[in-house]
Amino acid sequence: MPHLTRRAFATGLVVLPYARGATAAPVAYNLQAERSTVGFVYRLSGQPAKGTMPITRATVSIDVNALQRSSLDVEVDVRRAKTGLIFATEALKAASVLDAKRHPTIRFTSTAVRLNGNGNLSDGAEIDGMLTIKSTKAPITLRAALFRQAGTEAGDLRQLSFRVNGSLSRAAFGASGYADLVEDAIDLDIIARVIRA
């Protein structure tokens, strides 16, 4: 992930999730939409291929003193999905896959944030949530890491970046079209950049 200063960010915040007596509340952040995207990897005839969808809306609240109180609600635009292959892009939007005409957005809403390892940000976190694709809503757990944006000073938390990874079964969401060409598992690689509201 280019231009991220993970070590500096993690070092500056490593003790904050356990700060006792902290009274800070979650802070709202606005999405930098032009610098954020949902990347995904699908396997076409056994070969991995990449695609993207733009993030159109995000409600982000981050509590650096207690990350478990943070929350995320994100929507992406299926109609503007790209795969690098015209036929694959059109197939992706077809009724048997994502049905972009009837279901133009995909939504993820977090339900819990859990720190990994010893609770240090450098260990990353897991985000439990509900993913809605087409008319199907199902639970999913994603892996997340949080960073200061490049060019910001240590302790400056006004601009943050987070990267979220995970995988899903497209058949579980009724998006199983072209199963003879495209494998069921889809890997996610989400990069979102936000600025304090």
Steps between C-alpha positions, in 0.01 A plus 500: 500500500688809382550824689389378843699542819374202698783479752482868597124482540502180701780619729316822578173325588608168642388577858189700420249214474575427865503856632306492829260774588498623143195711426548545127214393278518367145595772253328531162713486185401591143588276209753620243307325224741572217780333697299197616400182323387142544734265320414136442663193351301239308625191320408475134572157351731438795703819453479786752370832366435830672214744508391813684185675616493859626390575854211745472408552865656426836408582857813451709542554874833425668580503871877479536467446876275196454497373145225251582264800509584590140253433219483487122214517251605491133325483163661433162367563149451176307412691182850649485683171556801432278691180436736597218314267263186635334325164483583421863373841614171451317466147640564632852210746466264242345184384677650158578794657684465843670193623308619861492174633355286377788767510772739788424679497836670259737500591870711399798404603854724410793359342813820455705872584489745265671875557540728208419802374692582704808265779406767704322404678181804344337326162543202620298133445573199304386175668403178302527213629295211446265558495125209564266532390137191502282217419742708274724646613833750276677768530773863532402827557686770714340861570602597864543804720555502873575770752403587866503503638148842564350627851556327545837694540822505248784197555720306678225185293461305735275564293186495122523509206263371154562536181303249220529539146362280195492326248279147396419298244309312669219254210486399577858367833375322367193774622267599160358469571127773375263604238754661298221749785441532687830577337834273555798753661738560875469783671688454859618764771537343826615695823539320798652643839586316728737536847650366615835162671465 
